[in-house]
Amino acid sequence: MEPKVFLAALLVPCLYAAWSDIKTMTIPNMVVLACLGLFIVLGPMVLTLEAYLWRYVPALIALLIGFILNMMGQFGAGDAKFASAIILFIPLRDFPSVLWLYAGITLVSVALLFAIRAVAPSWAAQSGLKSLHEKRVFPLGLPLALTVLSYQALSAWPHLTRS
């Protein structure tokens, strides 16, 4: 039940975060707060108290690492906040699998972004989508959002991953 509840709850804020990051290269704080609020409300309903409380530890570590990387100019602050908020929805035991999922989704996202820039450069420049016309940026909110949504979907329907 937990993944289905989390998937349903995260669908709109994650899709909005991805779209906002593609369009403006920012993830609004309201999206991060919405994800955090959803976990605060739904977490105790679908998780044991111990499991619920332990989810905050990796989220705080991710936030700290994200802000350190942000100060080094390697990671956006919105990406750091969003990553720490969505990490709450992933159990620690699944982090290795989720990191592989994130790597794959990121590679596909980067390839698609560069393909669009290469195939339709005039459209990309005029699209109004900041991520398409600024050459040195990549909207990490896109793979972050797609990763947590994909993870929840795969967890909700595990028979989809069996052959």
PyMOL commands that set and color helices and strands:
alter all, ss='L'
color gray80, all
select helices_A, chain A and resi 2-24+29-46+49-54+56-71+77-87+92-119+121-126+130-133+141-156+158-160
alter helices_A, ss='H'
color red, helices_A
deselect
rebuild
show_as cartoon
